[in-house]
Amino acid sequence: MDLVEKIKKFYKLTEKELEASAHAFKPAAIPAKTYFMEEGKVAKQVGFIERGLFRSFFYDDNANDITTHFFQPGTVLISMKSFNNQVPARENIIALEDSKIYEINHEEMMELYERVPAWRQITKDVDEMKYNDLMNRSIQLQTLSAKERYELFCQNYPEIIKRVALRHIASYLGIDIATLSRIRKKL
């Protein structure tokens, strides 16, 4: 399981702790177009993506679909505020393709914290990484041109470009589809 390998690489868990961690996360197949999280519901699980691709989004006041994040293999799939605080989510998370994840529900995660105290640090590190990603994205939206944002996206996420509808990429970049088409033609 790739999750165990990632944990081994960055954290000094005993074999017993690694085994407890591996058993806590259950494999789940999520078909394309299936919601992992729906706006207004409380996030009951968090996942680690082994295969597939997910997108988080919300609807603005004009019912426009606004993409906020893409989740790819090797990353944590979470509606962070909803899961951590057990409050209704403000976003949706949907599988863009058939996916395989390892998931754990909130109650089991609380039990894992007791059995393997290092998980408190692991989740703190994941939260910090997600927060830093969000801050960087916010700064990019405010300081970079549409062309610069697209070029950076292509550089950082070359696989996503091939697998995601352009309207979702445009939405993520904070530009309309016509602007994205013009940028792509010039490159």
Summary of the structure (lengths in Angstrom):
residues: 187
radius of gyration: 17.6
end to end distance: 39.2
largest distance: 55.3
contacts: 533
relative contact order: 0.16
helix: 51%
strand: 23%
